[in-house]
Amino acid sequence: MLLGDFVIECDGERFDLPRRVSTQALKLVAVRRRVTVDELVDVLWPESDHEVGARRLRNVLWRIRSACGELVYRDGNLIRLSPSVGTDVEEFERLASAALSDQVRPDPGHARRALALYTGPLLPGDLFLDWTMTHRESLALLHLRLLDDQLGRALDEKRTNDALTLVERMIQAEPFEETHYVRAAELYARSGRLQRARSSLQRAQRILLELGVEPSPALLRLRQRLSAVTM
């Protein structure tokens, strides 16, 4: 598991790797499924001579195998994730893509299972490692696309509570995006929960104040409209 946390699990049993460098190597291979030896050496030991790094890598692969079994293996100049190993990232991407392509007769199970898998950003403990950033941003965008798609479906089908759950999740994913708060406030107001609507706008204003940004006309109009309604 790579989303929201890093976990190695087999048949319900969790495993830990003895050294941080072994964990980093496994994370990189798990995200990409295959990595060249040269790239892995450069990421793990950027200041080391290549031959020294290659010897260290052999030791790292041995440690992974000793602690967790055949998770990775060497295939010529590639280090590959074992075909028997699955990741939540792969499953999330598969299900999210299926949900977004199901335009005629969508299977709600695809989106539901994909959203359940996305428990947080990719490898949140490694936010500042260069090799994680592109993958993390790509997955975050796919997550938001899926949320927006499901929100549109919920609104079309007048499933207000489901829509609110989705828009609140969008707020959690993008806490500095004002439009999510405005959408939440509109939905709360539409369902008669005026105090929750006002609270959403207040949350947005606190965020905007923190950013030093003025509220949008849409937020100001909605706030004025809600102020005119008797609590």
C-alpha positions, 0 to 999 in steps of 0.5 A: 500500500502506497496511498496515505501510508506505506504498508507491506502486507501478505495474507493479513500479516504486515512486514517491516524492512530493517533499514531505511534504504531498503524501504526507499528502494522498495517504494521506488520499485513499487511505484514504477514496477520496474526501475533500471539499476543505474536509476535506483543506484542514483536515487539511493546513493547519488554521491557514490561511485557506480560500482560501489552503489551496485554492490550496495544495491545487491545487499539491499535486494538481499535484505528485502528478500530476507525480510519480505520474500520475493517482492522484487527481482533483478532482470538484467539491468532492471529491478522489477516488482514481482508479478504476484505483488499488487499495489493500491496505486495500480488498482486505484488507477485501474478502477478510476479509469474504468469509472471515468470511461463508463459514460453509458452504463456506469458501474458505481462499484468502480468509483466506490472502490477507487475512492475507498482505495485513495486514503491519502496522497502517494507516500506522504512520508516522502513529500520532498523526494523528487522522484515521488512528486510527478507520480503524486500529482498525477494520482491527486489529479485523477482522484479529483477528476473522479470526485468531480465526475461522481459529484456531477452524477450525484447532482444529476440524480438529486442525491444531495447527501452523496453530493455533500460527501463528495464535495467535502472530500474535494475540500479535504483534497484541495483545502485552498480551492475556494470553489469547493467551499462555495459548492458545499455552501450551495448544497447545504443551503439547498437542503435547508442546512443554513448554518452549515452553509454559512460555516462553509463560507466562513471556512473559505474566508479563513483560508482566503485570509490566510492566503491574502486573497480577496473572496470571489464575487460568487462567495460574496453573493452567496454570503449576502443571500444567506445573511438575508435568510432568517436563522 
